[in-house]
Each structure stands twice: as structure tokens, then as C-alpha cells.
């Protein structure tokens, strides 16, 4: 089943902060002597050769972490990394995957996505995605771009998403995202606690030097990929105050993060940029965990184990609010974090 293109340009705010997916592969030794673009087509057959070539030229397809020419000859054994924006023309088939529905009417669907569920099919994730699940839930969604999905969450971020059920609703919701008229509040557990405990991070983002992650950049850099990004945060709970190495510091904190814009990895990058990365974040985290916490007492050992065992970014899209695209009614939904998030929070709260 092929999902149609809407014909409307995407904006960064219509796309969720975690839209892109990183794909990796190793060039087989038998590909020695082949061109980069030819090998890429073999490694990622779900994408057209023209699209793959465009990614090589734009620097989104890298060879051993560096840009390369499409015709560059390979020796075999190189690592290929590709940043993929999931295509709204991706072939997808319905699959009976359980959905945690929070609201459904004739215009919209609101659901609570579990951590570990990829939103859109792509190379490496052709099945078992949210799109496959939605097409099973309502086959008519195949008539809409991305099966009606208006925004995204990263695979390992849990929480609320909205999808449209017809084109007029899709256009209205997309427009609301583009003018920042959607309420989005995330629960995040970060190392340490920002100072002040309530604040705003207004720092533009662009692709990092490794071309894989995102980074805060100077707004005067002239980077063509620079995008304004604003995150408002508030410390809700502060953990381990008095146990940290420095007086007055905290070991960790539960934050409410409200998105004013929605850029790729925005919350994750912003918090890491001020020295408070999310616990478990594989891309932007740092260090051994709860710095300064000494093992040997039950509550400390439990907290250390909880942090060490948390294998994804501690981020959950808890609140989603928007104006109904047809009735105009103000809708607001809230979903409690999943059990792994709660377990981590409880272990830290005991400090």
C-alpha cells in the first residue's frame, strides 16, 4: 500500500523533533571497487537510487563518518551512515499492532506511543511501525500523507501523538503545528538540575560536525540548516540535593519541558547544551550517571542501578493540546509515563 504525497511542503514544526532516523551498514568486502552510490543502492533497496544519490550530495549519507562523492570507489568494510527522513511515499502494509488509543472521532486519533515503536517505516524498519498499526486500525488512512500522522516522536521516546483521519483535518493540524498553536509538554529526567529551576532555552540548532547528531550553533554562523529552537522548562522534582559533590547541587531532576518549536532532538540537545543531559540518552548523554553518589546503602544502590539500567532517553510526551480541526473545541490529553520511567523516578525520589 503506497501512501500519497500531499503536495504541500513540510516545515520543521510539522515534523516532530525526532523525525529522522539513523541507518547504518557495513560495505561488504565483495563490493570492493564498486562506486559509493551503487553500493548504497544495494545496501538500502527501499529507497530509489536518485534519492540515495541526493543524500550523498547533501552530506546525509556518509562514508566512515565523512562526506564522499557518489562515484567514489570503495574498498569494502567501510561504515555507511545515512540520516533518513521517512518518506511519505513509503510502501506500508496494515499490521495488527495494538494501539493505546486516548481519543478517536471522525476527524482525529490521539494515541499513546510506547517507547521502542518506530513511527514510520524505512530501511531497517519496514514493518512493525505505527503507520502499519494505523493502517490496520483504519485502512482509509492510506489515502492520507503518512497515514494521517502530523508529527513524530523518536523510537525511544514515549507519549502522545495525534493523527488526522481526512485531508481537511490533516491540513488544519499541520497548519496549527506550523504556527506553534499546539500544546506539547514533555516529562524529562535529567542529570543534575538546571539553574534557574524555571527557565527558557532559546538556542538555534543545526546538524553537528559528525553529521549524525544535532547541536546548538551560533545564530550568526550563517549555516543554511540553522533553525530557531525554543524550549521552556520547569523543575518539578529535584533528587539527591545534598548528596552531590558540590553544595546545593542535585543529582537529578524531573522537568516539565514545553516546546515552542519542534526541531529534531530539541529537548535532548537543549538540556545537554546547558550541562543537564537526559538520563539514558545514547546520543547526548555523558559520564557514568549519578556523579558523586556513593554506593553502599540501599537507596543509593537502587538509584545507581536504575540509572545504569535505563537504556533510552528519559523523555515522555505527557501533554498534547490542540483545537479540534472541525468543531473548534479545545482538546487536551495527558498520559502518565510508562512503567520504566516511573521506576526510575521512584528510585531517584528515594534519595
C-alpha positions in Angstrom: 0.0 0.0 0.0 1.6 3.3 -1.0 0.9 6.5 1.0 0.3 9.5 -1.2 2.2 12.8 -1.1 0.1 15.8 0.0 1.8 18.2 -2.4 2.4 20.6 0.5 5.9 21.4 1.7 6.9 20.2 5.1 8.0 22.6 7.8 10.3 21.7 10.7 7.4 22.3 13.1 5.0 20.0 11.3 7.7 17.3 11.5 8.3 16.2 15.1 11.6 16.9 16.8 12.6 13.2 16.4 11.5 12.6 12.8 14.8 11.5 11.2 16.2 8.0 11.6 19.8 7.0 11.5 20.6 4.0 9.4 24.0 2.2 9.4 25.5 -0.6 7.3 28.9 -2.0 6.6 30.0 -2.3 3.0 30.6 -6.0 2.2 34.1 -6.9 1.1 32.8 -8.2 -2.2 31.7 -4.6 -3.0 35.4 -3.5 -3.3 35.8 -1.5 -6.4 32.2 -0.5 -6.7 31.0 3.1 -6.6 29.6 4.6 -3.4 26.2 5.3 -5.0 25.9 1.8 -6.4 26.8 0.1 -3.1 24.3 2.3 -1.3 21.5 1.2 -3.6 22.3 -2.4 -2.8 22.5 -1.7 1.0 19.3 0.3 1.1 17.0 -1.1 -1.6 13.9 0.5 0.0 15.0 3.9 -1.5 15.4 5.0 -5.1 18.8 5.5 -6.5 18.1 9.1 -7.2 17.1 9.7 -3.6 20.2 8.0 -2.3 22.4 10.0 -4.6 20.8 13.2 -3.4 21.6 12.2 0.2 25.2 11.6 -0.7 25.4 15.0 -2.3 23.7 16.7 0.7 26.0 15.0 3.2 23.3 13.0 4.7 24.9 9.8 3.5 28.4 9.4 4.9 31.3 7.0 4.4 33.3 6.3 7.6 31.8 9.5 9.0 32.9 11.7 6.2 31.3 13.1 3.0 32.2 11.3 -0.2 31.5 11.6 -3.9 28.8 9.4 -5.4 31.3 7.8 -7.8 34.0 7.2 -5.1 35.4 3.7 -5.3 35.0 1.5 -2.2 37.5 -0.9 -0.7 34.9 -2.8 1.3 34.5 -2.8 5.0 33.6 0.9 5.3 30.8 2.0 7.6 27.9 3.8 5.9 25.6 6.1 7.9 22.5 7.7 6.4 20.2 10.2 8.0 16.8 9.3 6.6 13.7 11.5 6.7 11.0 8.8 6.4 9.3 9.2 3.0 5.6 9.9 2.9 5.6 7.7 -0.1 6.9 4.6 1.7 5.2 1.4 0.9 3.4 0.1 4.0 1.0 -2.7 4.8 -1.5 -3.0 7.6 -0.4 -4.9 10.7 -2.4 -5.9 13.7 -0.3 -4.0 16.3 -2.1 -2.9 19.5 -2.7 0.8 19.9 -3.2 2.7 23.1 -6.0 5.0 21.9 -6.8 8.0 24.0 -9.4 9.6 21.6 -10.9 8.8 18.3 -13.7 10.6 16.3 -14.5 11.1 12.7 -11.6 13.6 12.3 -8.7 12.8 14.6 -7.0 10.0 16.5 -4.9 10.6 19.7 -2.8 7.7 20.9 -0.1 7.0 23.4 3.0 5.6 21.7 5.2 3.2 23.7 8.9 3.5 23.7 10.5 1.2 21.1 7.9 1.7 18.5 9.1 3.4 15.3 6.6 5.9 13.8 7.2 5.4 10.1 8.6 2.6 8.0 12.0 2.9 6.5 15.1 1.0 5.6 15.8 -1.2 8.6 12.2 -0.8 9.9 9.9 -1.9 7.0 7.3 -3.4 9.3 6.1 -3.2 12.9 5.7 0.6 12.9 3.0 3.0 14.0 2.0 3.6 10.4 1.4 -0.2 9.9 -0.7 -0.2 13.0 -2.8 2.8 11.9 -3.4 1.3 8.5 -4.8 -1.8 10.2 -6.9 0.3 12.6 -8.4 2.3 9.7 -7.5 1.3 6.1 -8.8 4.6 4.8 -5.8 6.3 6.3 -3.8 5.0 3.4 -5.3 7.9 1.4 -3.5 10.5 3.6 0.1 11.5 3.8 2.0 9.3 6.4 -1.3 7.6 7.2 -2.5 10.9 8.8 0.4 11.3 11.1 1.0 15.0 11.6 4.1 14.9 13.9 6.5 12.3 15.2 8.3 11.0 18.3 11.6 9.3 18.3 11.6 5.5 18.5 12.6 5.5 22.2 10.5 8.5 23.2 7.1 7.5 24.6 3.9 9.6 24.7 1.1 11.3 22.9 0.6 11.7 19.2 -2.2 12.9 17.0 -3.2 11.7 13.5 -5.8 13.1 11.2 -8.5 10.9 9.6 -9.1 13.0 6.4 -7.3 15.6 4.4 -9.1 18.7 5.8 -8.2 17.7 9.3 -4.6 16.9 8.3 -4.2 20.3 6.7 -5.7 22.1 9.8 -3.5 20.2 12.2 -0.4 20.7 10.1 -1.1 24.5 10.0 -1.6 24.5 13.8 1.8 22.9 14.3 3.5 25.3 11.8 2.3 28.4 13.8 3.1 26.8 17.2 -0.6 26.5 18.2 -0.2 23.0 19.7 0.4 22.5 23.4 3.2 19.9 24.0 4.6 19.2 27.4 7.2 16.5 28.0 8.3 14.9 31.2 12.1 14.5 31.3 14.5 13.2 33.9 17.8 15.0 33.6 21.2 14.7 35.3 21.5 17.5 37.8 19.1 20.4 37.9 19.2 23.5 35.7 19.7 26.9 37.4 17.4 28.7 37.5 14.9 25.9 38.1 12.4 27.6 35.8 13.7 29.0 32.5 13.8 29.1 28.7 16.5 27.8 26.4 16.4 29.9 23.2 19.2 28.4 21.2 19.2 27.7 17.4 20.0 24.2 16.2 21.8 22.7 13.2 23.4 19.5 12.4 26.6 18.7 14.4 30.0 18.2 12.9 29.6 14.4 12.9 26.5 14.9 10.6 24.6 12.5 12.8 23.6 14.4 15.9 22.2 18.0 16.3 24.0 20.8 18.1 23.4 24.3 19.4 25.1 26.8 17.0 25.7 30.5 16.9 22.8 32.3 15.3 25.3 34.4 13.3 27.0 31.4 11.9 25.2 31.7 8.5 24.5 28.0 8.5 21.8 27.2 5.9 20.4 24.4 8.1 20.2 26.6 11.2 16.7 26.7 12.8 15.4 28.7 15.7 14.6 26.4 18.7 12.9 27.4 22.0 12.3 25.1 25.0 10.7 26.2 28.2 11.5 24.1 31.3 10.4 23.8 34.9 11.9 21.6 37.6 9.0 19.6 39.1 11.1 17.4 41.4 14.7 17.6 42.5 16.6 14.5 43.6 19.6 13.9 45.8 20.1 17.5 46.9 22.9 17.4 49.4 24.3 14.2 48.0 26.0 15.8 45.1 29.7 16.8 45.1 29.0 20.5 45.2 26.9 22.0 47.9 23.4 23.0 46.7 23.7 20.8 43.6 21.3 18.0 42.8 22.0 14.5 41.3 18.9 14.6 39.0 15.6 16.3 38.4 12.2 15.7 36.9 11.5 18.5 34.4 8.4 19.7 32.5 9.6 20.8 29.1 7.3 22.8 26.9 8.1 23.0 23.2 7.6 26.4 21.5 9.3 25.0 18.4 9.7 21.3 17.4 13.2 20.6 16.0 15.0 17.3 15.7 16.1 16.1 19.2 15.3 19.6 20.5 14.8 18.9 24.2 17.7 16.4 24.3 20.1 18.8 22.7 19.0 21.9 24.6 19.3 20.2 28.0 22.6 18.7 27.1 23.9 22.1 26.0 23.4 23.5 29.5 25.0 20.6 31.2 21.9 18.5 32.1 21.5 15.7 29.6 18.7 13.3 29.8 19.3 10.1 31.8 19.9 7.2 29.4 20.3 9.4 26.3 22.6 7.4 23.9 23.4 10.3 21.7 23.7 13.3 24.1 24.3 11.8 27.5 27.6 11.8 29.3 29.5 10.3 32.1 28.8 7.4 34.4 25.5 8.6 35.7 24.9 10.0 39.2 28.2 11.7 39.8 29.2 11.7 43.4 26.7 9.3 44.7 28.4 6.6 46.8 27.2 3.0 46.7 26.8 1.0 49.9 23.3 2.0 51.2 20.1 0.5 49.7 18.6 3.7 48.4 21.9 4.8 46.7 22.4 1.3 45.2 18.9 1.3 43.9 19.3 4.7 42.3 22.6 3.8 40.7 21.2 0.6 39.3 18.1 2.3 38.0 20.1 4.9 36.1 22.6 2.4 34.8 19.8 0.1 33.6 17.8 2.9 31.9 18.7 2.3 28.2 16.7 5.0 26.5 16.4 8.8 26.8 14.2 9.5 29.8 11.6 11.5 27.8 7.8 11.2 27.6 5.4 13.3 25.7 2.9 13.7 28.5 0.5 16.5 27.4 -0.9 17.2 24.0 -3.5 20.0 23.5 -5.0 21.4 20.3 -8.1 22.9 18.8 -10.3 20.3 17.1 -9.9 20.8 13.4 -13.6 20.7 12.7 -15.6 21.6 15.8 -13.1 24.1 17.1 -13.3 22.5 20.6 -10.2 22.8 22.8 -8.9 19.3 23.4 -6.3 18.4 25.9 -4.9 15.0 26.7 -2.5 13.7 29.3 -0.8 10.3 29.5 1.2 9.2 32.5 4.8 8.0 31.8 5.4 4.3 31.3 6.5 1.9 34.0 10.2 2.1 33.3 10.1 5.9 33.6 8.1 5.6 36.9 10.6 3.1 38.3 13.5 5.4 37.5 11.6 8.3 39.1 10.8 6.4 42.3 14.4 5.2 42.7 15.6 8.8 42.4 12.9 10.2 44.6 14.1 8.0 47.5 17.5 9.7 47.6 
